[in-house]
Amino acid sequence: MKILPLFLLIASAAFAANPPKPQYSHGDITIPPASADEPRRAEFSAALAEDYLHRGALAWKGAKDCVSCHTTGLYMQARPALAPFLGAPDPEMRAFFAEKLDACSKLPRETRLKGTHPAQEIYLALGLAEWDAQMAKKISPETERALAAMFELQLDSGTWGSANCWPPYESDAYHLAATAALAVANAPGWQPTANVERLKNYLRTTNPPHDYGRVLLLHAASRMKDLLSAAQRDELIAMIFKHQRADGGWSLRTFAAPEAWGGGNRAEKLKGEPDFADPASDGHMTGYAIVVLREAGVPADDVRIRRGIAWLKSNQRESGRWWTRSLNTDAMHFITYSGTAFPLLALAMCDELPRR
């Protein structure tokens, strides 16, 4: 009989006594922790990725009951556009957004201006607008209300108040402005107001805090056609390709200095990571870079895009996720959710998913 070393016995006992928490858990849904050690799949599976997105969103909705940028907000941002490939998104999530819209409208304005409330209301508007654009093909009363509510919280500068936390989603006002622009631009038939001009002026005149912010700007400009000049668009496209890594992927960590995320509140953590000097490609940034480049007009057969697609197809993990290490803590790694949604969108936009 093989005798295990003492340190392995101790480690096994500690693991059994304190097993890692699931990434998502509610009712009969339990999704294991996300880990860089999770094996890669031999073959890509869209079904497993979609199942992860669906169950993760339902679990977050049930357990947390909130519109989070990284999970329920991402589901409504990304999943409707995947309907031709994966089937219709869950109407329960759309109903949840309508309920949250009603709940937010009952809060005092001073409460809605604080903390993460502006981000939640922006993602409410974006999710409902995406649903309308992809599923209903016309604007709904709920989306009109959500856009109006979003602009009720707009500051004189043209952006929204940010809690400067949880990068990349709630780490700066620039991200919120670019996301609001996506909501406005994608709402079918919505008539812009003076608030939209204030938003455009902010995006045109405010220097993005980092290259990730510049990616957000290009994404917004691909939908708001008068936001940037052709030369400015080309410059941003070149910037994204400059970040592409030798393996064909992109790394979120190369798009900002540690001090630039969340006002510098994650700098110590990021500098202490073992691969700080040479961070690995990840699902979030590889998927998002391809999505933004495709929306900006870069063809799907561009050799650089094909290298990124090859990275995605060879780096999906057994659970259906793509690994992305969180910028915030090494506990939940919720960014693997967008790190799965964006790769699916990227594959769909490059004709790599079969249509139903």
C-alpha positions in Angstrom: 0.0 0.0 0.0 1.3 3.4 -0.9 1.9 5.8 2.0 1.2 9.4 1.3 3.7 12.0 2.7 2.5 13.8 5.8 2.1 17.2 4.1 -0.2 15.7 1.5 -2.3 14.0 4.2 -2.6 17.4 6.1 -3.5 19.2 2.9 -6.1 16.6 2.0 -7.6 16.8 5.4 -7.7 20.6 5.3 -9.4 20.5 1.9 -12.0 18.0 3.1 -12.7 20.2 6.2 -12.8 23.5 4.2 -13.8 22.7 0.6 -13.6 25.7 -1.8 -16.9 27.6 -2.2 -18.8 27.2 -5.5 -18.5 30.0 -7.9 -22.3 30.2 -8.1 -24.8 28.4 -5.9 -28.6 28.6 -5.4 -31.2 25.9 -5.0 -30.2 22.9 -7.2 -27.6 25.0 -9.1 -24.0 24.5 -8.0 -21.1 25.6 -10.2 -17.7 24.7 -9.0 -15.0 27.3 -8.4 -13.1 28.7 -11.4 -9.4 27.8 -11.5 -6.4 28.2 -13.7 -5.8 24.5 -13.1 -9.0 23.3 -14.7 -8.2 21.1 -17.7 -8.8 22.3 -21.2 -11.3 20.6 -23.4 -10.2 18.5 -26.3 -13.1 19.8 -28.4 -15.0 23.1 -28.1 -18.6 22.9 -26.8 -21.0 25.8 -27.2 -23.6 23.9 -25.3 -21.5 23.7 -22.1 -20.6 27.4 -22.4 -24.3 28.3 -22.8 -25.2 26.1 -19.9 -22.7 27.9 -17.7 -24.0 31.3 -18.7 -27.6 30.3 -18.1 -27.2 28.6 -14.7 -24.7 31.2 -13.5 -27.2 34.0 -14.2 -30.1 32.1 -12.6 -28.0 31.3 -9.5 -26.9 35.0 -9.1 -30.4 36.2 -9.6 -31.7 33.8 -7.0 -28.9 34.2 -4.4 -28.1 37.9 -4.8 -31.3 39.3 -6.3 -29.3 42.1 -8.1 -28.3 43.3 -11.5 -24.5 42.8 -11.4 -22.3 44.0 -14.2 -20.3 40.8 -14.2 -23.1 38.2 -14.3 -26.8 39.1 -14.8 -25.8 42.3 -16.6 -23.5 40.4 -18.9 -26.2 37.8 -19.6 -28.6 40.4 -20.9 -25.9 42.2 -22.7 -24.6 39.2 -24.6 -27.1 36.4 -24.6 -29.8 38.0 -26.9 -27.3 38.3 -29.8 -26.5 34.6 -29.5 -30.2 33.6 -30.0 -29.6 32.6 -33.7 -26.9 30.2 -32.6 -28.0 29.0 -29.1 -31.7 29.5 -29.1 -33.7 32.2 -27.3 -32.4 33.6 -24.0 -34.3 32.9 -20.8 -37.4 35.2 -20.6 -37.1 34.9 -16.8 -34.0 37.1 -16.9 -35.9 39.8 -19.0 -38.7 39.7 -16.4 -36.1 40.1 -13.6 -34.8 43.2 -15.3 -38.3 44.7 -15.5 -38.8 44.0 -11.8 -35.5 45.6 -10.9 -36.4 48.6 -13.0 -39.6 49.1 -11.0 -37.7 48.6 -7.7 -35.1 51.2 -8.7 -37.7 53.7 -9.6 -39.1 53.7 -6.1 -35.8 54.6 -4.5 -35.0 58.2 -3.6 -32.7 59.9 -6.2 -30.0 60.5 -3.6 -29.9 56.8 -3.0 -29.7 56.0 -6.7 -26.8 58.3 -7.1 -24.6 56.5 -4.6 -22.3 53.5 -4.7 -23.0 51.0 -7.5 -26.6 52.1 -8.2 -25.6 54.2 -11.3 -23.8 51.1 -12.8 -26.8 48.9 -12.1 -29.2 51.3 -13.8 -26.9 51.6 -16.8 -26.7 47.8 -17.1 -30.5 47.6 -16.7 -30.9 49.9 -19.7 -28.3 48.1 -21.7 -29.8 44.7 -21.1 -33.3 45.7 -21.9 -32.1 47.6 -25.1 -30.2 44.5 -26.2 -33.2 42.3 -25.7 -35.3 44.7 -27.8 -32.8 45.0 -30.5 -32.3 41.2 -30.9 -35.6 39.7 -29.8 -38.4 42.2 -30.2 -36.9 44.3 -33.0 -38.6 47.3 -31.5 -38.3 49.4 -28.4 -40.4 48.4 -25.4 -41.9 50.7 -22.7 -39.6 49.2 -20.2 -36.5 50.1 -22.2 -37.8 53.7 -22.7 -38.3 54.0 -19.0 -34.8 52.4 -18.2 -33.1 54.9 -20.6 -34.9 57.8 -19.0 -34.1 56.6 -15.5 -30.4 56.2 -16.5 -30.2 59.7 -17.7 -31.8 61.0 -14.5 -28.6 60.1 -12.8 -26.2 61.6 -15.4 -23.8 64.2 -14.0 -23.2 67.6 -15.6 -19.9 66.3 -16.9 -21.8 63.8 -19.1 -20.9 60.6 -17.2 -22.2 58.9 -14.1 -20.9 58.6 -10.6 -18.6 55.6 -10.0 -17.9 53.6 -6.9 -14.3 53.0 -8.1 -14.4 49.4 -7.2 -14.4 45.9 -8.7 -12.5 46.5 -12.0 -13.0 46.4 -14.8 -16.8 46.9 -14.5 -17.3 49.4 -11.8 -13.8 50.9 -11.6 -14.2 54.2 -13.3 -16.7 56.7 -14.7 -15.4 56.2 -18.2 -16.5 52.6 -18.3 -20.0 53.7 -17.2 -20.2 56.3 -20.0 -19.1 53.9 -22.7 -21.6 51.3 -21.5 -24.4 53.9 -21.5 -23.5 54.8 -25.1 -24.0 51.1 -26.0 -27.4 51.2 -24.4 -28.4 54.3 -26.3 -27.1 53.2 -29.6 -28.7 49.8 -29.6 -32.2 50.8 -28.4 -34.3 50.4 -31.6 -36.0 53.5 -32.6 -35.2 55.5 -29.5 -35.1 59.2 -30.0 -31.9 60.8 -28.6 -32.2 63.7 -26.2 -29.9 66.5 -25.1 -28.4 64.1 -22.5 -27.0 62.0 -25.3 -25.1 65.0 -26.7 -23.6 65.6 -23.3 -22.6 61.9 -23.2 -21.0 62.1 -26.6 -19.1 65.3 -25.7 -17.7 63.5 -22.6 -16.5 60.5 -24.6 -15.0 62.8 -27.3 -13.1 65.1 -24.9 -12.2 62.9 -21.9 -9.0 60.9 -22.1 -9.6 57.3 -21.3 -7.9 56.2 -18.1 -6.1 53.2 -19.9 -6.1 51.2 -23.0 -9.0 49.1 -21.8 -11.0 52.3 -21.7 -9.9 52.9 -25.3 -11.3 49.5 -26.3 -14.6 50.6 -24.7 -14.5 53.8 -26.7 -14.1 51.9 -29.9 -16.9 49.6 -29.1 -19.2 52.6 -28.4 -18.0 54.4 -31.5 -18.8 51.3 -33.7 -22.5 51.9 -32.7 -22.5 55.7 -32.4 -21.2 56.4 -35.9 -20.5 60.1 -35.3 -18.5 59.7 -32.2 -15.0 59.4 -33.7 -13.3 60.1 -37.0 -12.1 57.3 -39.3 -8.5 58.1 -38.3 -9.3 57.8 -34.6 -11.0 54.5 -35.2 -8.0 53.2 -37.1 -5.7 54.2 -34.3 -7.8 52.4 -31.7 -7.9 49.2 -33.9 -4.1 49.3 -34.2 -3.8 49.7 -30.4 -5.8 46.6 -29.8 -3.8 44.5 -32.3 -0.6 45.8 -30.6 -1.7 44.1 -27.4 -2.1 40.7 -29.1 0.1 38.1 -27.6 2.4 35.5 -29.3 -0.2 32.7 -28.7 -2.9 34.7 -30.5 -4.8 35.7 -27.5 -5.1 38.9 -25.4 -4.5 39.5 -21.7 -6.7 41.9 -19.7 -3.7 42.8 -17.6 -1.7 44.4 -20.4 -4.4 47.0 -21.0 -3.8 49.0 -17.9 -1.1 49.6 -15.3 -2.0 48.2 -11.9 -2.4 51.7 -10.5 -5.0 52.6 -13.2 -7.6 50.0 -12.1 -10.1 51.3 -9.6 -8.1 54.3 -8.6 -5.1 52.1 -7.8 -6.9 50.0 -5.2 -5.8 46.7 -6.8 -2.2 47.7 -7.5 -0.6 45.7 -4.7 -2.6 42.5 -5.6 -1.8 42.7 -9.3 1.9 43.3 -8.8 2.1 40.3 -6.5 0.8 37.9 -9.1 3.3 35.2 -10.2 2.9 36.1 -13.9 2.9 39.9 -13.4 5.8 40.4 -15.8 4.3 38.3 -18.5 0.5 37.7 -17.9 -1.2 34.9 -19.8 -3.9 35.4 -22.4 -7.4 35.1 -21.0 -11.0 34.5 -22.2 -12.4 37.9 -21.2 -9.9 40.0 -23.2 -9.5 37.6 -26.1 -13.2 37.4 -26.6 -13.9 41.1 -26.0 -11.0 42.2 -28.3 -12.4 40.1 -31.2 -15.9 41.3 -30.6 -14.9 45.0 -30.7 -12.6 44.5 -33.7 -15.3 42.8 -35.6 -17.9 45.5 -34.8 -15.3 48.1 -35.9 -15.2 46.4 -39.3 -12.1 44.2 -39.2 -13.0 41.2 -41.3 -13.4 37.7 -39.8 -10.7 36.3 -42.1 -8.1 38.7 -41.0 -5.1 36.5 -40.0 -4.8 38.2 -36.6 -8.5 37.5 -35.9 -8.1 33.9 -36.9 -5.2 33.5 -34.5 -7.4 34.8 -31.7 -10.2 32.4 -32.7 -7.7 29.5 -32.7 -6.7 30.5 -29.2 -10.4 30.5 -28.0 -11.1 27.1 -29.6 -8.1 25.5 -27.9 -8.5 27.1 -24.4 -12.0 26.3 -23.3 -12.0 24.5 -20.0 -13.9 21.3 -19.1 -16.7 23.2 -17.4 -17.4 25.2 -20.6 -15.8 28.4 -19.2 -12.7 30.2 -20.4 -10.4 31.0 -17.5 -9.8 34.6 -16.6 -8.2 35.6 -13.3 -10.0 38.3 -11.4 -8.5 41.7 -11.0 -10.0 41.9 -7.5 -9.5 38.8 -5.4 -8.5 35.2 -6.0 -11.7 33.8 -4.5 -14.6 33.8 -7.0 -13.2 34.9 -10.3 -16.6 36.1 -11.5 -14.9 37.6 -14.6 -14.8 34.1 -16.0 -18.5 34.8 -16.7 -17.8 37.6 -19.2 -14.7 35.5 -20.1 -17.2 33.0 -21.4 -19.9 35.3 -22.8 -17.4 37.3 -25.0 -15.7 34.3 -26.5 -19.1 32.9 -27.5 -20.0 36.3 -29.2 -16.6 36.4 -30.8 -17.0 32.9 -32.3 -20.5 33.7 -33.5 -19.2 36.9 -35.2 -16.6 34.9 -37.0 -18.9 32.2 -38.3 -17.6 29.6 -35.8 -21.0 28.7 -34.3 -23.7 26.9 -36.4 -27.0 28.7 -36.8 -30.1 27.0 -35.5 
